[in-house]
Amino acid sequence: MKEFDYYLFIDYSENLIGYLIIEKGRIKELLPKIARFKHYREVKDRKLYLKNISKTMKRENIKDCIFRLKIKMVINSPEIYADIAVFLKNYNNCIVFISVDDKQYSNFERFVEVIDGKDTKVVKESELKRGSFEYKLSLVLDSLLNIERLKC
């Protein structure tokens, strides 16, 4: 099994796009803190869930475990892609795992190949195995996007 230096997650939620980068060394610290996280679509009382997850994020200092995080309106997506391009160029000696929203997968895969395709693995969000640590980490961004979306 290939071990990655960084895990990058890109996701959309209605009119928002965001990315989250986590260093491999912070994963063991982060996983126990996010054990209660679920996919937003699977939750029955969504408002209560987001309220509780928001409190958990503050209490557990989850953002301190994140290497980089940015959430913007979709209209500002070039800024997100520029950040990712700079990250991939600056860390081209690292092995990077990237999970991207299914709808953007083919375009993003080509984007990564142009920038640095050799040490980067791009997977569709739907291909993440339920219960895997990659899936659990993707729930952090999913939750952050939904919290931000409902603030608006």
N, C-alpha and C positions, 0 to 999 in steps of 0.2 A: 504494500500500500504506500502510495506517495504521500510524503508529509509536506505540508504547505507552510510557508513562513507567514503569510497573511491570508485572511479570509475576507472577501469583499462581497457585499450584498447590495443589489440594486433593485428597487421596487417602486411601484406606482400605486397611488391610492387616489382615484378620481382625478383631481386637478393638481396633485402633488407628486413629485419624484424625489427620491432620496437615496443616499448611499451610506453605507456603514462599513468601516474597515476595522478588523480586529487582529491583533498580533497573536500568533499561536501560543505564546507564553502566558497570555491573559485568559485563555479559554477555560482552564481548570478553575480559575478564580471566578469566572463569570457564570458558568453553568449552574452551580447551586443557587445562585441568585435569581435565575430565570426559570426555575423548575415549574412554576405555576403558569407560565405563559402559554397561551393557546392561539390558534389561528382565529382571527377576528370573525370570520364567517361561521365558525363552529360554535360561537358563544351565544347563549340564549338571551341573557340580559347584558347587552353590549355596553350600555351606558355605565352600569355598575362595574363591569369588567374593566373598562378603560380607567375608571376612577381608581379602582384598586391597583391596577398595574402602574398607573401614574405615581401613586403613593409608594409602591414597591421600588420603582426606579429611583425616587428621591431618597428613600430610607437606605437602600442598598448601594447607593452611589454608582449605579450601573454605568452612567456616562463616563466615569473615571476609568473604566475598563476598556473603553472604546478608543482606538487609535485616531480615527477620523470619522466624523459624522456631518452630513449636511442634508437638509431638506429644503426644497424650493418649489415654487409653482412650476408646473410643466412648461410654461412659456419660457422659463429660465433654464431649461434642460441643457442648452449648450454649456452653461457654467458647470453643471454637474459632470458632463462628459469631458470638459477641459480639465477639471480636477482629477478625474480618473486617469486621463492620458498623462498628466504630469506625474501622478503617483506611479504609474506603470513604467514611465521613462526613468524616474529617479530611483526606483527599486527594481531595475531590470535584472539585477543579480539574484533576486529572490523568486521563490516559487509561489505563485498566487492562485488561489481558488476563487472563482467568481460565480456567484449565483445571480441570474438575471430573470426578470419577469418573462414569462413564456412568449408574450406578444412581441417583445423586443429582442428575443434571443438571436435570430439570424442576423439582424443588423448589427447587434453588439458583437457577435462573434467575428464578423468581418472587421469591425472597428479595432478589436483587440489584435487581430492578425496584422493589421497595418502598423500598429504601435509596437507590439511585442508579443508574438504568439508562442514563442518556444517554451517558456516556463510558466505558462498561464493555462489553467483549465477553466473553461466556461461551461456551465451547466444551466439547464432550464430550472426554474424554481419548482416546477411540478416533478422533476426528477429527484429531488431531495427525498431521501428515505424518512418516512415518519419516525420520530423518535431518535434519529441520528443527531449528533451534536450540531451538524451543519443546519439541519432543519430547525432545531431549537434556537440557534443564533439568528436565523432568518426571521424568527418571530419577534425579536427585539426591534428590528426595523419596521416590521409590519405594525407592531404596537405603537411605535413612535409616530409613524405616518398617520395612523388613525387618531391618535391623541391630537396631533397638530391639525388634522383635517377638521375635527370637530370643534376646535377653538375658533375657527373662522366663522 
